[in-house]
Amino acid sequence: MRTFEAGCYGHPIVRTPAIDALAENGVRFEVAVSNNPVCTPGRSCLISGQYSRTCTGRIGNETDEAPAYDRPRFPSRVLPEVLRDNGYRTALIGKWHIGSHPGLMGFDEYTYPKFHHLNKYQMYFDETHRGFNVPGYAEDFNQRKMGELLESMKGNDQPFFAFYNIATPHMPFFDVPPEYQEMYAGEEVPLRENVTIDGEPAGNPEWTGGTHWWEVYMWAELAYQLRVGMKLPDDFTIRDLYARYCGMVSYTDHHVGLLMDQLREHGLEENTIVVFTSDHGDMMGSHHRYNKDQLWEEAIRVPMIFRWPAKLPRRVADKQVASLIDVMPTVLSAAGIEVPGDVQGQDLVPVLTGEHAELDRNMAFIETSNWKIGVRTPTALYGMQLERTEHREVDGVRLTVPAREIADERLVHFDCTKDPFQVNNLASTEADHADGLRQALVDWNAKTPWLERPVEKDVATKRGHATIG
């Protein structure tokens, strides 16, 4: 879910009353970004408080459906581990999509689906390690599991951490209840201005021209899972696609509302910290691109709201940039727990409380699996292109590894205040603050460590060649 479709972020049509209520009764960050706008890397950043290159040694997505029962990545303690070490009961409910098994990542209990991109008729796993099929909609099952977790804690003062994952909005866009599929008409929801280029809206030729249309709709996978045949209507346009996406946002909001009802029913609403955010956005035709993994606002901007009525005032944080790696240190600090020294995010509590409008470090760094890196400030986005791959010899074995050298220092530079749709690239000009952003990004790339992954070297030793990253 990207920022732009929530009512509290200014969308005039899409109905998100529950998310809007979170914002009204909490702290909403006007600018929050994913440090890597793809599922696995973004989620890894959130749970570790580190950049994906540091916590996993890779910046791409995880393709295996079920996680392996090992942990070759995440050498540092992650958020659920730190909380569990401090007496918290920890639970994962819903989508996981991280390569290492949740039982090795600090969770006392877990219930997660096998398929990352399926919202109906899912197979699930829990602590028994035996898969079981769940009829109906996955989010209804997740909601029931959340209710069972809260019910089991009645009369128990032990604090808890729930990593509760609502998988929508995400492709496929047609396996949610019909009332949400049909909630908005294509002509009703306004497209973002950058969906049209030279008078032409994004359309079917681009969808099938190498931009992962199969992944946007996942027709083949869903047809296989449901044993039904599906065909894209001939007159299906970007407006119809976007309308389905907006319906999924409202479906997400529905489940946020149910979650808040559950907390209220169990007397936990006032003194529970609720953080609402997303692992990445979606291009939805902007710049004639689809899906995620791009260094543009539609992919990197995510909602971020902290709600804690017992401690936090109601406000909009519109001076400080927040990012996913900041969630871990902020939650730990708010809970009075020492933040591990190897966490790369920063504690946002002074901004949440209103003590400071902004912190000394007021920029967020981003990396993508197409080897672009960027820095987002409250007003600008600056980006560079890395070399894609390089070859190294390690103990006589030839390795193909992610390149870490900058190939283009002047890829993109946008003034996000004057140019919110990012159509005027200033990279070739010398704007007043461009040099500062350029140097900050160069320094970050040089100083931010990569996790070396010995498991890949072991594979390379056996096969004579391997790819890392």
C-alpha positions in Angstrom: 0.0 0.0 0.0 1.4 3.4 -1.0 0.6 6.6 0.7 -1.6 8.3 -1.9 -4.9 6.3 -1.6 -5.6 6.9 2.1 -8.1 9.6 3.0 -5.8 11.0 5.7 -3.1 11.5 3.1 -5.6 13.4 0.9 -7.3 11.0 -1.5 -10.7 12.5 -2.3 -12.6 9.2 -3.2 -11.1 6.1 -1.5 -12.8 5.4 1.8 -10.4 4.5 4.6 -12.2 5.5 7.8 -10.2 3.1 10.1 -6.8 4.3 8.9 -8.0 7.9 9.0 -9.1 7.3 12.7 -5.6 6.0 13.4 -4.1 9.1 12.0 -6.6 11.4 13.8 -5.8 9.8 17.1 -2.0 9.3 16.6 1.0 10.7 14.8 1.0 10.5 11.0 4.3 11.0 9.1 3.6 13.0 6.0 6.7 11.6 4.3 7.7 8.0 5.1 9.5 5.7 2.7 10.5 2.1 2.2 14.2 1.6 2.3 13.9 -1.0 -0.4 10.5 -1.1 -2.2 10.1 -4.8 -2.7 8.4 -7.3 -0.3 11.3 -9.3 1.2 13.8 -6.5 1.4 11.3 -4.0 2.8 10.0 -6.4 5.4 13.6 -7.3 6.3 14.4 -3.7 6.9 11.4 -3.2 9.1 12.1 -6.3 11.3 15.8 -5.7 11.6 16.2 -1.9 11.8 19.0 -2.3 9.1 19.3 -1.8 5.4 18.7 -4.9 3.3 22.4 -5.0 2.2 23.4 -5.2 5.8 20.8 -7.5 7.3 20.6 -10.0 4.4 23.5 -9.2 2.0 21.0 -9.0 -0.9 18.7 -6.3 -2.2 16.3 -8.5 -4.2 13.1 -10.4 -3.4 12.7 -13.9 -2.0 11.1 -16.2 -4.5 10.6 -19.4 -2.5 7.1 -19.7 -1.2 7.9 -21.3 2.2 10.9 -20.1 4.3 13.8 -22.5 4.9 14.4 -23.7 8.4 17.7 -22.0 8.7 19.1 -18.5 9.2 22.0 -17.6 6.9 21.1 -13.9 7.1 20.2 -11.6 9.9 23.3 -12.0 12.1 22.0 -9.3 14.5 19.1 -9.6 16.8 15.8 -8.6 15.1 12.8 -6.8 16.7 10.9 -9.8 18.0 14.1 -11.3 19.5 14.9 -8.1 21.5 11.3 -7.9 22.7 11.2 -11.6 23.6 14.4 -11.2 25.6 12.7 -8.4 27.5 9.7 -10.5 28.5 7.3 -10.0 25.6 5.1 -12.6 24.1 5.8 -12.5 20.4 3.5 -13.6 17.6 3.5 -13.5 13.8 0.1 -13.6 12.1 -0.3 -13.3 8.3 2.1 -12.8 5.5 5.8 -13.4 6.3 7.8 -13.5 3.0 11.2 -13.5 4.6 13.6 -16.2 3.7 14.4 -17.4 7.2 11.9 -19.3 9.3 9.9 -17.2 11.8 10.6 -19.8 14.5 14.3 -18.8 14.2 13.5 -15.1 14.3 12.2 -14.6 17.8 8.6 -15.5 17.5 7.0 -17.7 20.2 4.1 -18.5 17.9 3.3 -18.0 14.3 0.6 -18.6 11.7 1.6 -17.6 8.2 0.5 -18.5 4.6 2.6 -20.4 2.2 1.7 -18.4 -0.9 2.8 -14.8 -0.9 0.3 -13.7 -3.7 -2.9 -15.4 -2.9 -5.8 -14.0 -0.9 -8.1 -17.0 -0.9 -7.9 -20.7 -0.3 -4.5 -20.5 1.3 -2.3 -23.1 2.8 -1.0 -22.1 6.3 1.8 -23.2 8.6 2.2 -22.8 12.3 4.4 -24.2 15.1 3.4 -27.8 14.2 5.3 -27.3 10.9 2.5 -29.1 9.2 0.6 -27.3 6.4 -3.2 -27.0 6.6 -5.7 -25.6 4.1 -7.9 -22.6 5.1 -11.2 -22.2 3.1 -12.4 -18.7 2.3 -10.5 -15.4 2.5 -7.1 -15.4 4.1 -7.6 -12.1 5.9 -10.7 -13.4 7.6 -8.7 -16.3 9.0 -5.9 -13.9 10.0 -8.4 -11.8 11.9 -9.7 -14.8 13.8 -6.2 -15.8 14.8 -5.5 -12.3 16.1 -8.7 -12.5 18.1 -7.6 -15.8 19.5 -4.3 -14.3 20.5 -5.9 -11.5 22.4 -8.4 -13.8 24.0 -5.6 -16.1 25.3 -4.0 -13.2 27.1 -7.0 -12.4 29.3 -6.0 -12.0 32.9 -2.3 -12.0 31.9 -0.2 -8.9 32.3 2.6 -10.1 30.0 3.3 -7.5 27.3 2.9 -8.7 23.7 4.2 -8.0 20.3 2.1 -8.9 17.3 3.6 -8.7 13.8 0.2 -8.6 12.1 0.3 -8.6 8.3 -2.6 -7.7 6.1 -1.5 -8.8 2.7 -3.7 -6.4 0.6 -3.5 -4.3 -1.4 -1.4 -6.6 -3.5 -1.8 -8.6 -6.7 -3.9 -10.5 -7.6 -6.6 -7.9 -7.4 -9.6 -10.1 -8.0 -9.7 -12.6 -5.1 -11.2 -10.4 -2.5 -14.9 -10.1 -1.7 -16.9 -8.9 -4.6 -18.2 -5.8 -2.8 -14.6 -4.5 -2.7 -13.7 -5.6 -6.2 -16.7 -3.5 -7.4 -16.5 -0.7 -4.8 -15.1 1.9 -7.3 -15.7 2.4 -11.0 -12.8 3.2 -13.3 -14.2 6.6 -14.2 -14.7 7.5 -10.6 -11.2 7.3 -9.2 -8.7 10.0 -10.5 -5.5 8.7 -11.9 -2.2 10.3 -10.8 -1.1 13.0 -13.3 2.1 11.0 -14.2 0.1 8.0 -15.5 -0.3 9.9 -18.8 2.8 10.7 -20.8 2.5 12.8 -24.0 -1.2 12.5 -23.8 -1.2 8.7 -23.7 -2.2 6.8 -20.5 -0.4 3.7 -19.5 -2.1 0.7 -21.2 -2.0 -2.9 -22.3 1.0 -2.7 -24.6 3.2 -1.7 -21.7 1.6 -4.4 -19.5 2.8 -7.1 -21.7 6.1 -5.5 -22.9 8.4 -6.8 -20.2 7.0 -5.0 -17.2 5.9 -8.1 -15.4 2.2 -7.9 -16.3 2.0 -11.6 -15.1 3.0 -10.5 -11.7 0.6 -7.6 -11.6 -2.4 -9.9 -12.0 -0.9 -13.3 -11.4 -3.5 -14.8 -13.8 -1.7 -18.1 -14.3 -1.0 -18.8 -10.6 -4.5 -18.0 -9.5 -6.1 -20.0 -12.3 -4.0 -23.0 -11.3 -4.8 -22.5 -7.6 -8.6 -22.2 -8.1 -8.8 -24.5 -11.1 -10.7 -21.9 -13.1 -9.9 -20.2 -16.4 -9.6 -16.4 -16.5 -9.3 -14.0 -19.3 -8.5 -10.3 -19.2 -11.4 -8.3 -20.7 -10.5 -6.7 -24.0 -11.6 -3.3 -22.8 -9.8 -3.5 -19.5 -7.8 -0.2 -18.9 -5.5 1.3 -16.4 -8.6 2.9 -14.8 -10.1 -0.5 -14.2 -6.9 -1.8 -12.7 -6.6 1.2 -10.5 -10.2 0.9 -9.4 -9.5 -2.6 -8.3 -6.5 -1.4 -6.4 -8.5 1.2 -4.6 -11.1 -1.4 -3.6 -8.3 -3.4 -2.1 -7.2 -0.4 -0.1 -10.7 -0.2 1.4 -10.6 -3.9 2.1 -7.4 -3.4 4.0 -9.0 -0.5 5.9 -11.9 -2.8 6.8 -9.5 -5.2 8.5 -7.6 -2.4 10.3 -11.0 -1.4 11.7 -11.6 -4.9 12.9 -8.2 -5.0 14.6 -8.9 -1.8 16.5 -12.3 -3.3 17.5 -10.5 -6.4 18.9 -8.1 -4.3 20.9 -11.0 -2.2 22.3 -13.0 -5.3 23.2 -10.1 -6.6 25.2 -9.3 -3.3 27.0 -6.0 -2.8 25.1 -6.8 0.1 22.9 -5.3 2.9 25.1 -2.0 1.4 26.1 -1.1 -0.6 23.0 1.3 1.0 20.5 -0.2 0.4 17.0 2.1 1.1 14.1 0.5 1.1 10.6 2.8 1.0 7.6 3.6 -0.9 4.5 6.6 -2.6 2.9 6.3 -0.7 -0.4 4.0 1.1 -2.7 2.9 0.3 -6.3 3.5 2.3 -9.5 0.0 1.7 -10.9 0.9 3.0 -14.3 2.8 6.1 -13.1 5.6 6.8 -15.5 4.1 3.9 -17.5 5.5 1.5 -14.9 3.8 -1.2 -12.9 4.4 -3.0 -9.7 7.2 -1.7 -7.4 11.1 -1.7 -7.2 11.4 1.8 -8.7 13.1 5.0 -7.4 9.9 7.0 -7.7 7.4 8.2 -5.1 4.7 5.7 -6.1 7.0 2.8 -5.1 8.9 4.2 -2.2 6.2 6.3 -0.3 4.3 4.3 2.3 1.9 5.3 5.1 3.3 5.5 8.6 1.2 6.1 11.6 2.0 5.6 15.3 -1.0 5.4 17.7 -0.6 5.3 21.5 -3.3 7.4 23.2 -1.8 6.9 26.6 1.5 8.6 25.7 1.4 10.3 22.2 -0.3 13.5 21.3 -2.3 13.8 18.1 -0.3 15.4 15.4 1.1 15.4 11.9 4.9 15.0 11.6 5.5 17.0 8.5 9.1 18.1 8.9 10.9 14.7 9.5 11.3 11.9 7.0 10.6 8.4 8.5 11.5 5.1 7.0 11.1 1.4 7.7 14.4 0.9 9.5 13.2 3.5 12.0 10.3 1.3 13.3 12.5 -1.1 15.4 14.4 1.6 17.3 11.3 3.7 17.8 9.2 0.8 19.1 12.0 -0.3 21.5 12.6 3.2 22.7 8.9 3.8 23.4 8.8 0.5 25.3 11.8 1.6 27.4 14.1 -1.0 26.0 17.7 -0.3 25.0 18.2 -0.2 21.2 21.0 -2.5 20.0 24.0 -0.6 18.8 24.0 -2.2 15.3 20.6 -0.9 14.4 20.9 1.6 11.5 17.5 3.3 11.9 16.9 6.1 14.3 14.6 6.6 17.3 11.6 8.8 16.2 10.2 9.2 19.7 11.3 12.8 20.1 9.3 13.6 16.9 6.3 11.5 18.0 6.1 13.3 21.3 6.5 16.7 19.7 9.7 17.4 21.6 11.5 18.0 18.2 10.0 18.7 14.8 12.9 17.1 13.1 16.1 15.2 14.0 19.7 15.9 13.1 19.5 13.2 10.5 16.6 14.1 8.3 16.9 11.9 5.3 16.2 8.3 4.3 18.3 6.1 2.1 16.8 3.7 -0.4 18.1 0.9 -2.5 16.4 -1.1 -5.2 17.1 -4.5 -6.8 17.6 -2.8 -10.2 20.7 -1.3 -8.6 19.5 2.2 -8.0 20.1 4.0 -4.7 18.5 7.2 -3.5 18.1 9.6 -0.7 14.8 11.2 0.2 14.6 14.4 2.3 11.4 16.2 3.2 11.5 18.1 -0.1 13.7 16.2 -2.6 14.7 12.9 -4.0 18.2 12.2 -5.4 19.3 9.0 -7.1 22.2 7.2 -8.6 22.8 4.0 -10.6 25.2 1.3 -9.3 27.1 -1.1 -11.5 24.9 -4.2 -11.7 27.4 -7.0 -11.2 31.0 -7.7 -11.0 33.1 -10.9 -10.8 35.5 -11.8 -8.0 37.8 -14.7 -7.3 37.4 -16.2 -3.8 39.6 -19.2 -3.0 39.9 -20.0 -6.7 36.1 -19.9 -7.2 34.7 -17.3 -9.6 31.8 -15.4 -7.9 29.2 -13.1 -9.5 28.4 -10.6 -6.8 26.4 -7.3 -6.6 28.6 -4.4 -7.7 29.0 -1.7 -5.1 30.5 1.0 -7.3 28.5 4.0 -8.6 28.0 4.0 -12.3 26.0 7.3 -12.6 26.1 9.9 -9.9 23.5 12.1 -11.7 20.6 9.7 -12.4 17.7 11.6 -11.0 17.0 14.7 -8.9 13.5 15.8 -8.2 12.1 18.8 -6.2 9.2 17.0 -4.6 7.6 20.2 -3.4 7.4 21.9 -6.8 7.2 18.7 -8.8 5.2 16.1 -6.7 4.7 13.9 -9.8 8.5 13.8 -10.6 8.3 14.7 -14.2 11.1 17.3 -14.2 14.5 15.6 -13.7 17.0 18.1 -12.4 20.0 15.7 -12.3 21.8 17.5 -15.1 21.5 20.9 -13.4 23.1 22.3 -10.3 20.3 23.0 -7.9 21.4 24.7 -4.6 21.3 21.5 -2.5 22.2 18.9 -5.1 25.8 18.7 -4.1 24.9 18.0 -0.5 22.5 15.2 -1.5 25.0 13.7 -3.9 27.7 13.6 -1.3 25.4 12.2 1.4 24.4 9.3 -1.0 28.0 8.7 -2.0 29.1 8.5 1.6 26.2 6.3 2.6 27.0 3.8 -0.2 30.6 3.7 0.8 30.1 3.3 4.5 27.0 1.1 4.8 28.3 -2.5 5.1 27.2 -5.5 3.1 26.6 -8.8 4.8 29.0 -11.3 3.3 27.1 -14.5 2.8 29.3 -17.6 3.4 26.4 -19.9 2.5 26.7 -18.7 -1.1 30.5 -19.3 -1.0 29.9 -22.9 0.1 27.6 -23.4 -2.9 30.2 -21.8 -5.1 32.8 -24.2 -3.8 30.7 -27.2 -4.8 29.5 -25.9 -8.2 32.5 -23.8 -9.3 30.4 -20.7 -9.8 27.6 -18.9 -7.9 25.6 -15.7 -7.8 25.2 -13.6 -4.7 22.6 -11.0 -4.1 
